[in-house]
Amino acid sequence: MTRSGSSPARYDGHADWYEDWNRPHAERYGAEVQQLLGPGEGLCLDLGCGGGHYFGALAATGRTVVGLDYSAGQLRFARRRSRTVVQGDAAALPFGDGVFGTVATIWTSTDVDDFGAVLAETARVLRPGGLLGCYLAHPCFNGPHIEWLEDGGVRAHPTYREAGWQSPAPWWGPFIRVRVGMRLFPLADLLNALVRSGLALEHTVETGSREVPTILALRARKPG
């Protein structure tokens, strides 16, 4: 996925597994990403594109998609889906100011060192009036502090107040958290970072397939 700061590309050793694991999830959530963004045109940056599983959903909105990821392993798959992909750091984007009409960032906030820096860079590369769509693990109900229960509920552990990269916990399970690690970016930090970026929040959705929402979707706009 993405990188910020000095961390390595966490997905490089897991790209083959992730390609198969994530494909059905992207097929299920693609329509929600489309609904969040709405129809559009012009260049759209898929920030943290991974293997490019959302390229089709983003392009279906009418936009021209450019993928960016730090993981060479992930980009190996992304290049099979598009020729327009770039390897780069989400916190130091290799693009000029105001290049994109839209930036979509999907499942990235738990994978980078500083999601606030990612939002600041996003604001820089958006043109005035440009749109940001964030489709993220819900920081309250889907993070390293959360234990999922069989009845569809969750148990929140007090590590929610410990922002940053988390040590593996017994409740993590055998899936992506254990493989690539997980960073906690609490809700207040997320909203404050969005305010600092200068982007104006337009719409918020809590969604997911469980009784408790596992996804937080935000749509924001750069003042024009």
N, C-alpha and C positions, 0 to 999 in steps of 0.2 A: 504494500500500500504506500502511504506517504511517509515522508521523513521530515523532521525539523530538529534543529540542533545537531548533536553529534552522534545520535543513535544509528546503528546499522540498519540495513534493509531487512526488516524482521521476517518478511514473507519469502525471501529468496530460497530458503531450504524447504518451503512448504507449498510452492506454487502448483506443483502437480496435484497434490492432495486438494488444495483450495479450488482448483479449476473444477473438479468434480463435485466437491461439497457445496460450493456457492452457486453453481448454475441453477438449480431448482429454486433457491431463495430469490435470485435475481428475477427469474421468470414470474415468481409470485408477487414481488414488490414493484416490478417495473411500472405497472399501471398507476400505482400511488405516486411514484416519482413524476410521471407525466402529469398527473392531476395537480401536484404541488406547483409545477412550473407553469402549466398552461401552454397554449400554442405560442410559438415565437419564430424568430428568424435570426440570421447572423451567426457569429461564432459562439459556441458553447464549450467551455472548458470543463471536462470531466476530471475534477481534481481528486487524485487518488483513485484512478480508474481501475487499478488492479489488472485483471485479465480482460477487461473490456466488456464485462457481462451486461452493462447498462448502455452500451453504445446504441443499440437498436432502439431502446425505449426513448432515449434522449433525441435521437435523429427523427423519430416518429412525431415529435412535437413541431417539426419544421426547421430545426436548428442544424448547423454544421458543427459536428463534434470534433474536438481536439482532446485526446487523452493524455494525462500526465501521471506518472508514478515514479517512485524512486527504486522500486524493486525490478532488477533486470529479469528475474525469474517470472514475475507477473507480466512484464511487458512482452516476454516471449509469446504469451498467449494473446495479449492485446493486439500485437501486430498481425495475428492471423485474422482479426476482425476488422482492422482498419490500418491504413498506411499513415494516418495522421496521429502519431503518438510520440511523446517526448519523455525522456528520462530527466527528472528534475526534483528539486527539493520544494516541498509545499510551503515552506517558510521563507524561501528565496526564489520565487518563480522566475523562470528564464524568459519573461515576456515584458514588453514595454507597458507603460501606463495606458489604461483605457482601451485595451485591445478587444475585450470580450463584451458581448451584450449579455451573456449569461454565464454564471459559474454554478455547477452542480457538484456538491461534495457528499458522498454517500458512504456511510459507515467509516468515517475517518477520525472522529474526535477521540476515540480510545486507542488510536494507533500512532499518534504523533506526540512529540515532547511538549509542544506548546501550541495548542489549537488557537489561542489568541493571536499568535504570530501568523498562523495560517489565515485567519479572518482578516487581519490587517493587509496581508498580501493580496487576498481576494479583492478587497475594496480598491486596492491600487490598480489592479489589472482590469477592473470593470469600468466600462464607459459610464458617464453620467446618465442616470436613468436605468442602468443595468440591473439585472436581477440575480440574486443569490438564492439557491435552493439547497438547504441542508437536510439530509435524511440520515438520522443518527441513532445510535443506541441511546435509549432514554436514560439520562444521567441519574435519575432517581430510582428507576425500576429495572435497569438492565446494565449493570456495571459489575466491577470486581467485588463489590460489597454485597451483591445480591445472591441469595440462595433461592432457586426456583423450587416450589413445592408441588406435590402431585395433584393437589386440588386446583391448580391454576393460580394460586396466590404466590407471594414472595415473602422471604424473611430478609429484612435489611439489617446488615451487621454495622456496628459503629465505625468501621473503617471508611464510611462515606465521607467523613470529615478529613480524611487523609488524602488530599489531592496528590496526583503524581502516579508514577509507575508502581504497581502493586505486586507484592509477593504472592505466589500461588497459594490458594486456600483450599481446604478440603471440599468445599461446596462448588468448586469451579466445574467439575465434570471433565470428560475426556476430549472436549472439542477445541474450538479455536482459542479460547482463553489460555489453555495450557500450552498450546503450540507456539503462539506468538507473543504472549503476554498481553497485558491490558493496563491502560492508563485511566485513572479516574479524573474526570473534568466535571466538577459539581455544577448543578444547574445555575447557581448564582454566578459562578465564574464564567460560564458560557454566555449568559445574558449580559454581564458586564463587559466581556470581550467584544460582543456584538455592538454594544453602545460605543465603546472606544474606537471601533473600526469606522464609525461614522455612518454605517448602514442602518436604514430605518426598517424595523420589523413591520411586516404587513399581515402575516397570517401564521398561525400555529396549529398543528394537528398532533394529537396523541393517538397512536394506532398500534397495531401488532395483532398477532393471532391468539394471544393469551388473554385471560380475563383482566389482568393488569397490563397496561400499555407497556410495550417493550421498545417502541420507536417514538422519537420526538422529531417532527418535521417542522422546519422553519422556512418561511419565505421572507426575504428582506430585499430592499432596493437601495441603490446608491442615489442620493439626492441629485436631481438634474438641474 
